[in-house]
Amino acid sequence: MTPTGSIDRVLVIKLGALGDFLLAIGPMQAIRRRHPDARITLLTREAYRDLATASGLFDEIWIDPAPRYNPISWLSLRARLRGGRFDRVYDLQTSDRSASYFRLLGGATGPEWSGRVVGCSHRHAYESPSPLHTVDRQREQLSIAGIVDVALSDLRFLDSDIAARLPHRPFALLIPGASAGRPAKRWPADRFAELAAQLAARGIGSVVAGTAGEGDLAHSIQAQAPEALDLTGATDLAELAAFARAARLVVGNDTGPTHLAALAGAPTLALFSDDSEPARTGPRGPHTRFLQRASLTDLETETVLTSIEDWLDAAPRGG
């Protein structure tokens, strides 16, 4: 086993999705603290290049080519991985794909490897799916490799001056979207609209965040709460984090931006159906709650209001 001080080149593998990537920033920050002078390379997806760059944790960012069934692409990736001359790999993806990269690097005869794959030097053996939350599972994984100071992701590097765009009264940040391929993860848009109308009656505005393709959800909310601010497709991650910090509270589905809001420190209520499990993949943050129903169509607006009542009565955070 290589002494930590002799580890000069490190590879971190984290491919996504957004919520998972955000939760993995804490482990990545712990890896950087453990290897302050090493050259650390991240292997990730194009979608997370800017986020990884903004973190300031990496000397180099490689984009995963996802070679699939193309032998030439596999050979090219193998050459690049081996050319990196890595002393240790931290596999934070722990998937079949990242396990295949372990084999490309020579398996047990290659660099030290922290992950789940059989034969690696710092193996974290667990049943799949793990009963642990992603954060706790990765803490266990890194402790095997000698890293014990794994805190929640510190997203202070994500910030932006949004003063000119803020509403003129306290507001809630609403995140009504989620994966288009998993509609069960979405609380109905008309319930978000009812929530926005109820908030408006209490003097609290609404800001609707999401992707450009989720503008119809914002329009549904504006039909009942005309003053709601539509920011769908109009914020990058740094701006979204700033809006979350300025909000009185955040209500969102199980989706990446809700994870971001929670980690940014905003009081965050996440809404879950049985399509996903908050105990394993839910948002983490200093002020985070969740509600779950077998189907989100069964979650009433009044239940959500009751869950956030104390946040509504708290002193304004911004705006």
N, C-alpha and C positions, 0 to 999 in steps of 0.2 A: 504494500500500500504506500502510495506516494505521500510524504509529509506535506501538509497544507502549504507551507512556505515554498515548496518546490513545484507547485502547480502554477505554471505560467500561462497556459492556454486552456480556456474553459468554453464548452459549448452548452448552451441552454436551449432546450426544445420546448416550445409552447406554440401551438397552432391555432387555438381558439376554442370556442366561440368568444364573443366580446365579454360576456359576463365572466366566463372562465378565465379569460386573459386578465381582466381587471383583478380578480381574486388572486391570481398568480403573481401580481406585481409585488406583494409582500414577500413571498418566497424569493423572487428575483432580487429584491433589495437586500434580503439576508445573504444571498449568494455573493452579491457585490461586497458587502461588509466583510464576509469571510475571506474573499480574495481581492483585496483593495488594489493590488498592483498587477493582477493578472489581466491578460487580454481576453475579454469575454465577448463571445459571438452568440447572437440569438438566431435561431432558425424558427421562422414564423410564416404567417401568410401575409400577402400584400396588404390586406385590410388593416393590419395592425402595425405597419411600418412607422407611420407618423406617431402613434401612441408610444411605441417602443423608443423612438428617437427622442421624444419629449421627456421620457423618463430619465435620460442621461445615464442609464446603467450600462450601456453596451458600447464596445469599441467598434463593432461591426454588426450589421444586420443582414442575414441571408434570407431569401424568400424560398420557401419550400416549393419545389417544382411539382410535387404530387405526381411522380412518374407513372404510377399505375402499371399498365401492361406494355410500356415501351422499353425494350431492353437497352436501347441506346441511352435513354434518359437515366435509367438505373445505373449504367456504367459511368455516365458523366457525374451523377450525384456521388457515387462511391469515390471517384477520383477527387472530387472537391472535399468531401468529408475527410478522407485520409490525408489530403494535402493540408488540412487545417492543423495537423499534428497536435491534436487536443490531448491534454493530460487527464482531463476529467469531463464527463458529460452529465448534466443534470436534466433528466427526462421528466419534465413537468406535464407532458401530455399523456404518458403511459398508455398508449393505444397500440393496436396492432401495427399501425404505420410506423410509429416511433420505434417499436421493437424491431421492425425490419431494418431500421437504420443502425441499430446495435449490431446486427449481423453484417451490414455493409462495412462497419468499422472494425470488423475482425472478431466480433463476439467477445468471448472471455479472454482472448489474447490481445484485444484492442485496449483503448484507454479505459481508465476507471469509469464506472457507470453507476449513477444513482437513479434507480427506477424499479419497475416491477418485473422486468423481463428475467426469465430464468437464466442463470449463469453469470449475471452481472456482479460486480464487486461489492456494491452497496445495495443489495436487493431489499425492497420493501414488499414483502409477500402479503397480499390481502385478497379476500374474496371479492369477486366482481359481480355486480357493482358493490363498491365498498359501503358499509353502513355508516361510515363517517362522513361528515361534511367535507367538501373539497379542501377547505382551509385546514381542518384538523388532519386530514389524510396527508397533505403535503408537509405539514409540520412533522408528522411521524417520519415521512420519507427522508426529509433533510436531517432529522436528528440522527438517523443511521449513518449519515455521511459527516457527522460532527458539527452540524449547524443547528443551534438550539435557540437562537434569538429571532424567531420568525414571527413578526407582528403582522397585524392587518395591513393591507396595502395603504401606503401613505400617498395620497393623490394631490398633495399640495403643489406639485409641479404642473397640475392642470388648473389653470386659472386664466381669467380674461377680464378686461375692463368693460363691463356691460352697463355701467351706470346710466348711460343715455337711453338704454332700451328697457329699463325696469318699469313696471307699472307704478302708478302714483299711490297705490295703497297696498297693504299686505296681500300676499297671493299664495296660492297653492300651485305647485307644479304637478301637472297631470300627464301621465305617460300611458295612453290608451292602446298603443300598438304592441305587437309581439311578432314572433316568427309567422310569416304568411302561411307557411306550410303546417302550422299547428294552431288552428283557430280555437281549439279548446283552451288555450292559454290566455284568451282575451275576455276580460269582463266586457259585457255588451256596451257599445258606444252610447246607447241611450241612458245607461246607468251612470256613466261618466258625465253625461249632460245633466242628469238630475242632480248629481253631486255638485257640479259647477253652479247650477241655479241655486241650490241650497246654500252654498258658500257665499254667493253674491248677496243673498238676502241677509247674511251675517256680516256684510262689509268686507269680505275677502274675495279678491279676484282670482282668476285662473289663468295659468299659462300652460299651453298645450305643446308638448315636445314630441318629436318623432322624426321619422324619415320623410323624405319628399313624397314617397308613395303612400303616406298615411294622412295626407291632407284631408281626405274625406272624413276621417275620424274627428279632426278638429272642426270641420264644418258642422258635423252632427252636434258637437258640444256647443258651438256658437248659436245654433238654432234655439237653444234654451237659455244660453248665457251669452248674449250678443257681445258683451265687453271682453270675453275671453280672448287672450292674445294667442294667435296661431304662430308658433315657431317651428312647425314641421318642415324639415328640410332646410332650416335657417340657422342651425347652430353646429359648430364642431364640438368635439368632446370637451375642450377647455371651456368654451362658452357654456355648455350644458352644465358642467361642474359649477361654474360661477352662478348660474341661475338656481341650481339646487341649493347652494349655500345661502343665497339670498331669500329663498322661499320660507314661508312659515312651516310648510310641510310638503311632502311628496306622496302621491298615491300612484302606483304603477303596477302593471302586469309583470309577470316573470320574464323579464327581458333585460338586455345589457344595460340600457340607460338607467333602469331602476337600480341595478348593482352599482353603477357609477354614483348615483345620488346618495345611496346609503354609505358608500365608502368615503364620499366627500364630506360626510358628517351631518347631512340633512335628516331630520325626523322623517322616516320613510316607512310607509305601509305598502307591503307587497301582497298582491292578490294571486292566489294559486287555485287551480283546479287539480283533479287527480292526475292530470297529464304530466305533472312533475312533482318532485318531493322537496319541500323547503328544508327538511332536516338534513338533506344531502347537498342541495344546490342553491338554497335560498340566499338572498342578499345578506351580507354581514356589514355591520357598522355600529357606531356607538348608540344610535337611537333608531333601531330597526324592529319592526313588527311584521307579522303576516296574518292574513286570513285565508282559510282554505275551505272550499266546498267541492264535492264530487264533480259538480258542474258549476261554472261561474254564473250561469243564468239563474242559479238559486241564491246568489249572494245579493241581498237587498241593500239599497242605498243607505237606509237608516242604520244598518249594521256597520257599514263603513264609517258613517258619521259618528256613531257611538265609540268606535275604536280610536278615532282621532280627536275626540272631544277635548282632552287635556292639551293637546297641541294647539287646537283652535283658540283656547283661552290663554295660551302662553304669550309672553311679550313678543312683539314682532322681531323677526330675525333680519329683515331687510325690506327694501321697497319704499 
